[in-house]
Amino acid sequence: MESTASSLEQSSMDSIVLEFTTAEPMSKNAVKKERKTRERQLREEEKKKKFVCDLSTVIHKWWLHAFQISATRNSEQHKQHGVDEDNMDPTQYLNNRLNALASLKEGGLNPYPHKFVVSMSITEFISKYGTLGIGERVENIGISLAGRIMKKRTSSSKLYFYDLHGDGAKIQVMADARNSNMDENEFSRFHSGVKRGDVVGICGFPGKSQRGELSIFPRLMTVLAPCLHMLPRQSVHVSGAEDHPKKAVDYTWGSGMTRKPEGYTLKDQETRYRQRYLDLMLNPEVQQVFKTRARVISYYRKFLDNLGFIEVETPVMNMTAGGAAARPFITHHNEMDMELYLRVSPELYLKKLVVGGLDRVYEIGKTFRNEGMDLTHIPEFTMCEFYMAYADYNDLMEIAEELLSGMVKELTGSHKIRYHGNGWNNEPIEIDFTPPFRRMDLMEELESKANICIPKDLSSEAANKYLLDACERFNVKCPPPHTTTRLLDKLVGHFLEETCINPTFIINQPEIMSPLAKWHRSKRGLTERFELFVNKRELCNAYTELNDPEVQRQRFIEQLKDRQMGDDEAMVLDESFCTALEYGLPPTAGLGMGIDRLTMLLTDSPNVKEVLLFPAMKPQENTSLKGALILPHCELPHGE
């Protein structure tokens, strides 16, 4: 109450000062109104602080009651089995924590509070109080923080240190019995029951320890959500329980930098992918990876918005699987009693919108292709496709250069990144996104590098036989069916794609490989198309759009021949799209880019599963609900 009164008094003084310092003096009514407004704001702040502390007190008493009941049980169990809790079996650890919760529930108390009022985030706390001097404490300020306890260090029964994590940052919690609202016995019992992994709420004041560590000093501390499992921990021994002079934020990894998975607390890859919440919890670098992914999408969206594009949504379930050469997933629509396909590309729908008068459209969304999985391929992935009326593929090459070079520069601070393109066990390579990007003509470069002369009529049997012989001669494997398109694609991959470390446009693909692209205006048999390759992998595909409906129908028919030869990735005839073209598609260019592969490059992730929060995984054998609760293949702690 004294602090409130002094604050109100100061508020009145501020109003008086304001009256005399304003260019036009305030009227008495205005001053009175200003004073009442400030008094009301102060009372609301005091109410909020009181509510937080009162709520924390109640919750804290709940937990203290539970610890008192469970402490006796655990003590008896330890005596019977001779087990130290810090070194016990994970299953026994889980049972002990469940017993503690059962004790709390038996007393009619809820171990999972409905709410905890947080006055500021951990990052805001660091920003506001990081400049405090060594040993300085601001005890007249009340703050409530919440986060997860990731480290616990015991100095004595009257002094505990914790690392509180949240918002991608951490601070130290310095729990001193002298600052607590509990007596010493209650203090010791409560903190002996707080475990690594628990989500806690803290009411206290800011300050720095004598070693300069920014800390919150709790008046009250309560468990909001207990972690029932024994968490893995790094095997680094921490000598002593004192606070340690580290920076308040330990997560120094950033976009474009190389990652260091050898320093992860949770290293097992299977566990990291199947239980991503643990990966995020225990490996702070992983949080930054997915924040970078969000920044990639945000930059992409802002870039297109600034060019006058509008974002749209098109169906995920389609009657035909068009827009790309890929094998689709098939589902069944019960109400309409018909089979539908998950989209392999949104392309045809987006071009229909351009026909309708939406000259610049884009979509960012999931695409599904029922194909193989490897380090860079996964059946469910995220694409961004955009279509621009009155443009051609030359315009899109310039846009792609501006988009990617600008994104890399903004996210990493440089046009150059270091990337473990050959896996984390090998040295990283440097990739330079400085524009302009290199360009190579597909047919010219292929014939030059392979020293071959491909027949001009690629639809002929002679061309198919020539390319098949070339694959055999250079030991380039191409599984059946041996269509001309597949043979050409394998040769390009062998001779050209392998040379594309820095961003490189492979341009002017043959018509036989590009059923939706417009014919080249000066090179017979080729199209105005490009694919952008980075680190030997395709990053985007773009072309001047084919807008002649009769030629488009003929291209679809040619694709049907490949399907008859057994190529189930060849495109099918979409008559509704051809009908839309009959109404007039203006000269248009379109581009599709994989968000996952782009994120891989900017986060030094050689495996696509590293940039997917919940990647597709084969089901585990012989798993049960109870067994799933135990962490597999994890280094378990040997004590707090």
NULODREN-597095 format. One line per 3 residues: number of its first residue (from 1); for each residue x, y, z of C-alpha. Coordinates in steps of 0.001 Angstrom, whole numbers. Each point is the difference from the previous one (the first is absolute). Layout:
residues N
NUM) X:Y:Z  ...
//
This chain:
residues 640
1) 0:0:0  2881:2348:765  1389:-508:-3495
4) -3423:709:-1473  -367:3193:2010  3444:1198:-1008
7) -752:-817:-3625  -3242:1962:134  1798:2908:1597
10) 2615:-99:-2751  -2790:-144:-2561  -1459:3216:1430
13) 3382:1686:-134  421:-1111:-3621  -3327:1593:-841
16) 1009:3293:1623  3317:-7:-1837  -1822:-799:-3237
19) -2342:2958:539  2863:2480:269  2158:-1470:-2758
22) -2657:-300:-2679  -61:2736:-2634  -3700:590:702
25) -787:-341:3766  -2492:-2740:794  -3300:895:1621
28) -745:-1162:3534  -2513:-2529:-1328  2565:-1382:-2435
31) 2587:-322:2772  -2547:-1709:2232  -987:-2380:-2785
34) 3635:-795:-757  675:-704:3688  -2983:-2347:289
37) 1039:-1884:-3125  3503:-566:1366  -1319:-1027:3404
40) -2311:-2525:-1635  2850:-1444:-2059  2168:-379:3087
43) -2796:-1712:1917  -522:-2437:-2877  3717:-808:-63
46) 7:-591:3743  -3068:-2226:-335  1679:-2027:-2708
49) 3131:-491:2103  -2097:-956:3008  -2021:-2471:-2072
52) 3166:-1633:-1336  1527:-330:3445  -3234:-1208:1616
55) -500:-2579:-2733  3601:-1122:299  -385:-305:3775
58) -3014:-2288:-372  1662:-2153:-2656  3185:-110:1997
61) -1861:-1240:3075  -1581:-2728:-2103  3409:-1214:-1076
64) 1508:351:3446  -2826:-2126:1369  704:-2641:-2647
67) 3718:-53:719  -631:-423:3706  -2227:-3015:-640
70) 2169:-1578:-2668  3288:648:1787  -849:-2591:2654
73) -991:-2573:-2630  3099:554:-2081  2227:-139:3038
76) -1466:-3370:997  411:-1327:-3551  3620:1111:-110
79) 738:-1732:3267  -1636:-3222:-1203  1709:-95:-3389
82) 3195:1852:823  -427:2277:-3026  1192:3582:-242
85) -2530:2015:-2010  2747:1731:-1971  1276:-3314:-1333
88) -3142:-2092:-134  -1472:-1831:-2947  -2080:2275:-2279
91) -3077:-2142:604  346:377:3752  531:3736:-442
94) -3255:192:-1954  -1846:-2001:2645  1246:2279:2765
97) -1214:3091:-1798  -3359:-1629:-718  -306:-855:3693
100) 631:3632:896  -2776:1095:-2356  -2325:-2674:1379
103) 621:1317:3515  -934:3481:-1133  -3191:-1196:-1675
106) -959:-2053:3044  -11:3223:1968  -2449:1483:-2490
109) 2582:2285:-1581  754:586:-3693  3690:-464:-929
112) -591:1739:-3350  -1108:3620:625  -2299:1580:-2561
115) 1893:3274:-263  3079:1904:1040  241:3712:-755
118) 3353:909:-1581  1002:3660:182  2794:-272:-2583
121) 1845:-2560:-2121  3527:-1162:716  1322:1877:-3031
124) -1716:3173:1215  1498:-567:3450  3484:-301:-1498
127) -487:3107:-2130  -1295:2104:2882  2319:-1058:2813
130) 3104:-1236:-1809  1791:3277:689  -194:-318:3798
133) 3330:169:1773  1747:-2952:1613  -1668:-773:3323
136) -2799:2527:-639  -3515:-1033:995  -3287:1844:-524
139) -2057:-1368:2882  -2815:2530:-236  -1118:-1359:-3404
142) -2310:-2997:-275  277:-2165:-3134  -1587:-3301:-978
145) 1755:-2294:-2485  -693:-3511:-1227  2066:-2598:-1819
148) 1558:-3440:205  2702:-1009:2447  2862:-1558:-1965
151) 2766:11:2599  -36:-174:3770  2948:580:2293
154) -169:-323:3774  2316:2059:2153  -1717:-790:3306
157) -3472:-595:1397  -393:3790:5  1360:819:-3466
160) -902:-1490:-3378  926:1064:-3536  -2069:-776:-3091
163) 234:728:-3719  -3415:1206:-1171  -575:-371:-3756
166) -2647:1623:-2165  -417:2080:-3172  3297:-1365:-1339
169) 1906:1504:2926  944:-820:3572  652:1706:3281
172) 1179:-1160:3382  -2368:-476:2907  1748:637:3317
175) -2309:-1415:2650  1201:1246:3386  -1975:-889:3145
178) 647:3513:1319  -2046:1485:-2855  -2777:-2599:106
181) -3444:324:1582  461:-3509:1436  1745:-1071:3174
184) 3222:-1968:-382  -1585:-3453:354  -2714:754:-2538
187) 2594:1510:-2325  2212:-3079:141  -2891:-2440:-472
190) -1383:1913:-2962  3269:375:-1912  1038:-3599:618
193) -3123:-978:-1943  615:2246:-3025  1546:-2034:-2830
196) 1647:667:-3327  -2634:405:-2680  -2672:1460:2284
199) -1856:3040:-1291  -48:2587:2766  -1374:3434:760
202) 2049:2472:2032  -909:3213:1808  3091:1908:994
205) 2336:2880:-697  2830:511:-2514  3679:325:745
208) 3489:-1230:-702  2033:-2346:2124  3443:823:1306
211) 1383:-1759:-3079  -2015:2166:-2362  -2657:-2554:-968
214) -3372:1594:-769  -2511:-1742:2256  -3473:83:1398
217) -180:-373:3770  -3257:-1796:894  -2339:1097:2746
220) -2294:-2799:-1094  567:-2867:-2414  -2572:-2541:-1094
223) -79:-3032:-2294  -2499:482:-2834  565:-3265:-1898
226) 2255:-2743:1365  2273:-1947:-2334  -589:-3616:951
229) 2974:-1419:-1877  3693:91:715  1441:2198:-2734
232) 3238:-724:-1852  2795:2349:867  3414:933:-1299
235) 2804:-1984:1574  1917:3182:840  766:144:3704
238) -864:3283:1702  2388:603:2885  -1647:1643:2960
241) -3514:1330:323  761:3681:-289  -1407:2132:-2717
244) 2194:196:-3081  914:3132:-1971  -1447:-922:-3399
247) -1918:2250:-2314  -3723:189:662  -696:-1430:-3466
250) 2058:-3089:-891  -1482:-693:-3425  2551:1549:-2310
253) -853:-1996:-3142  -1481:2022:-2843  -1177:-430:-3594
256) 2825:-767:-2405  2316:-1296:2737  1100:-3622:249
259) -1796:-2133:2548  1679:-2066:2725  -2173:-3037:742
262) 2862:-1637:1879  -757:2435:2829  -3682:-946:214
265) -1377:-1340:3256  -2363:-2312:-1869  2014:-1547:-2817
268) -1967:-3050:-1130  -1461:871:-3394  -3022:-2302:218
271) -1028:1445:3351  556:3563:-1184  -2325:-460:-2976
274) -2668:-2096:1735  -124:2119:3148  748:3426:-1432
277) -1234:1678:3178  2987:-1520:1802  2335:1109:-2779
280) -1275:3567:324  138:-145:3778  3505:-1421:348
283) 1787:1362:-3083  -468:3790:-134  1655:174:-3438
286) -2949:-1928:-1456  -2417:2707:1126  2013:2511:-2011
289) -153:-2274:-3058  -3782:116:-29  -86:3702:749
292) 2200:426:-3071  -2488:-2044:-2020  -2739:2387:1094
295) 2161:2962:-1029  595:-1569:-3434  -3742:-278:-616
298) -626:3478:1401  2652:1540:-2267  -1331:-1881:-3034
301) -3549:1181:681  1049:3617:592  2130:-5:-3172
304) -2916:-1104:-2184  -2479:2282:1747  2257:2962:-764
307) -85:-958:-3698  -3790:163:-36  -712:-3730:309
310) -2971:-1258:1984  47:-3202:2020  -2689:-2570:-805
313) -1020:-3510:991  -842:-2777:-2421  -1383:-3525:623
316) 2233:-2669:1471  -2290:-2798:-1233  -235:-109:-3784
319) -1925:-2062:-2548  3155:-243:-2127  3613:28:1155
322) 1330:2740:-2264  2641:2697:56  3082:-2186:436
325) 1468:-3324:-1056  -478:-1949:3223  -1798:-3013:1466
328) -2975:1200:2110  -1565:-1141:3248  -3551:-1267:-446
331) -2835:515:2461  -3752:-616:-19  -2791:2558:390
334) -2822:-1792:1798  -2775:2502:-713  690:146:-3738
337) 1103:-3661:-101  3004:686:-2179  3767:-206:71
340) 1953:3232:316  3708:812:-162  2037:2056:2414
343) 1521:2755:-2075  3461:-445:-1452  36:3711:-887
346) -2407:2970:190  1156:1191:-3438  -3086:-588:-2141
349) -2363:1658:2469  2261:3031:316  150:462:-3763
352) -3800:-189:-141  -13:2968:2383  2231:1951:-2374
355) -2505:-794:-2775  -2646:1488:2279  1886:3290:361
358) 2116:-475:3142  3215:978:-1752  2407:-755:2866
361) -798:-2853:2354  1954:-2296:2310  -633:-2820:2399
364) 2127:-1409:2815  -1204:-3409:1054  429:-3728:294
367) 541:-2185:-3056  -87:-3804:-56  1898:-2388:-2237
370) -159:-3729:668  3637:-674:-739  3206:-1013:1728
373) 1654:1520:3075  3631:983:369  2040:2864:1447
376) -1655:2592:-2269  -3310:-1633:-973  -3087:-573:2116
379) -3582:-702:-1167  -1551:2949:1853  1790:3286:-598
382) -626:3741:-152  54:1917:-3273  -434:3594:-1025
385) -1283:489:-3523  -663:3379:-1570  -1294:1082:-3414
388) 548:3372:-1636  -1929:1211:-3038  1838:1863:-2772
391) 3390:-1461:1006  2280:-2731:-1345  2695:-2289:1375
394) 2669:2684:-404  -1926:2227:2423  -293:-2872:2467
397) 3737:-656:-38  554:3586:1086  -2725:-276:2651
400) 1474:-3275:1305  3446:1600:281  -1391:2996:1853
403) -2156:-2141:2286  2679:-2486:1024  2979:2352:230
406) -2086:2448:2036  -1338:-2710:2300  3425:-1497:660
409) 1454:3450:649  -2758:984:2436  -67:-3270:1910
412) 3747:-619:212  1613:3407:-492  1931:-1210:-3048
415) -541:-1452:-3467  2235:-2933:935  -980:-2913:2232
418) 1836:-3065:1272  -1860:-3246:-463  719:-3636:843
421) -1092:-1167:-3428  1750:-3343:457  -1231:-634:3543
424) 989:1310:3411  2947:-2388:178  1720:1730:-2933
427) 1326:3504:-448  -2589:2647:-938  11:1619:-3408
430) -520:3664:-849  -2976:999:-2148  -98:3492:-1493
433) -3394:1564:-762  1474:3198:-1432  -1929:879:-3188
436) 21:-497:-2919  -209:-3792:108  1747:-2187:-2567
439) -2064:-1186:-2990  543:-3099:-2150  -1966:-1162:-3026
442) -1091:-3586:655  475:-1587:-3421  3144:1958:-911
445) 1738:-721:3334  -1067:-3667:45  1358:-647:-3495
448) 3185:1888:829  758:-1679:3332  -984:-3514:-1114
451) 1469:458:-3498  -3179:-1310:-1615  -2295:1169:-2824
454) -3650:-630:841  -2459:-364:-2939  -2075:3140:-428
457) -3336:-1845:-153  -250:-1098:3611  -3369:-1680:-583
460) 1582:-2524:-2406  1027:-3563:761  3520:868:-1173
463) 342:2656:2715  -1246:-2401:2669  2487:-2698:-1061
466) 2857:2504:-161  -677:1235:3540  -374:-3543:1337
469) 3370:-929:-1517  1530:3153:1517  -1248:-940:3462
472) 1483:-3468:-336  3290:1392:-1298  389:2437:2915
475) -1378:-2455:2556  -2946:2294:784  -2726:-2087:1598
478) -3575:578:-1164  -2589:-2470:1299  -2802:-907:-2425
481) -1992:1306:-1731  2672:1375:-2327  -1929:2952:-1347
484) 1949:2743:-1734  -963:2434:2754  1395:-2243:2750
487) 3200:-777:-1907  680:3688:-631  -715:850:3636
490) 2506:-2599:1230  2727:1251:-2354  -577:3614:1076
493) 250:-1063:3607  3282:-1783:-646  1762:2633:-2110
496) -1534:3371:886  -1662:-11:3393  3138:-1305:1684
499) 1813:3214:-980  -2597:2322:1546  1275:920:3460
502) -665:3729:-158  -3463:985:-1310  -214:-944:-3674
505) -2815:305:-2520  -256:-2980:-2373  -2083:1466:-2824
508) -1843:-901:-3203  -1185:-3530:753  -1407:-2068:-2905
511) -3752:12:-627  -134:-3727:692  1096:717:3619
514) -2271:3033:475  -3654:-670:-889  -1289:3239:1600
517) 2732:2370:-1229  -212:2197:-3089  2158:-791:-3008
520) 3209:1967:-354  -423:2975:-2313  3310:-624:-1819
523) 1136:-3581:752  -2101:-2699:-1606  -983:-2920:2232
526) 920:1831:3232  -2029:1967:2533  441:3236:1935
529) 591:-1747:3275  2620:-12:2719  811:-1991:3107
532) 2102:1567:2735  2504:-2344:1632  1908:626:3223
535) 2385:-2534:1510  -893:-2441:-2813  -3698:48:927
538) -2967:1577:-1769  -1319:2947:1965  -2559:1409:-2410
541) -1622:-625:-3389  -1423:2753:-2208  -1048:742:-3559
544) -1890:2173:-2382  -3443:-1595:174  -1467:-1827:-2958
547) -3282:1782:-788  -1042:-1522:-3341  -2806:-2466:889
550) 503:-2181:-3089  3729:-376:565  -688:-715:3685
553) -2403:-2818:-907  2591:-1473:-2352  2660:125:2745
556) -2333:-1844:2391  -611:-2656:-2648  3752:-474:-426
559) 255:-486:3751  -2587:-2767:-219  2431:-1959:-2193
562) 2524:26:2843  -2676:-1198:2428  -783:-2869:-2355
565) 3692:-947:143  -288:-276:3784  1021:3486:1149
568) -2623:667:2684  1535:3417:661  -941:1317:-3444
571) -2747:2630:-50  -3621:-789:-755  -2380:1918:-2244
574) -1855:2722:1902  -2790:1108:-2331  -1302:2630:2446
577) 3365:1759:-154  19:-75:-3810  -3491:1472:23
580) 1208:2831:2237  2811:725:-2475  -2607:343:-2726
583) -1248:3131:1761  3451:1561:-312  2977:-226:2345
586) 2093:3162:-456  3755:-367:-491  991:-1313:3419
589) 3017:-1359:1839  -109:-2191:3098  2472:-1297:2570
592) -125:-2673:2695  2543:-224:2812  403:-2546:2806
595) -66:1687:3406  1477:-3047:1730  3143:-158:-2153
598) 471:3756:255  -220:-251:3790  2493:-2876:-57
601) 2579:2276:-1622  -531:2875:2436  82:-2216:3099
604) 2893:-2308:-959  -2318:-3024:-6  1197:-2837:-2282
607) -3137:-2038:774  -3439:1354:-952  -1459:-1469:3193
610) 2053:2548:1927  -2240:2805:-1301  -3368:-1787:405
613) -1492:174:3473  -1663:-3405:-281  1466:-1902:-2982
616) -1540:-3211:-1305  1508:-2999:1814  -538:-3730:-240
619) -2020:-1337:2961  1997:-1451:2841  -394:-3707:654
622) -1174:-1450:3321  -949:3331:1516  -2596:450:2699
625) -1400:3015:1793  2065:-726:3069  3158:-719:-1954
628) -386:3174:-2030  399:2046:3167  3618:-1078:408
631) 2564:1852:-2079  1890:-2388:-2296  3743:211:-597
634) 519:3028:2256  2902:748:2269  -1652:133:3393
637) 1085:2291:2822  2088:-1199:2909  -1378:2530:2403
640) -1140:3554:291
//
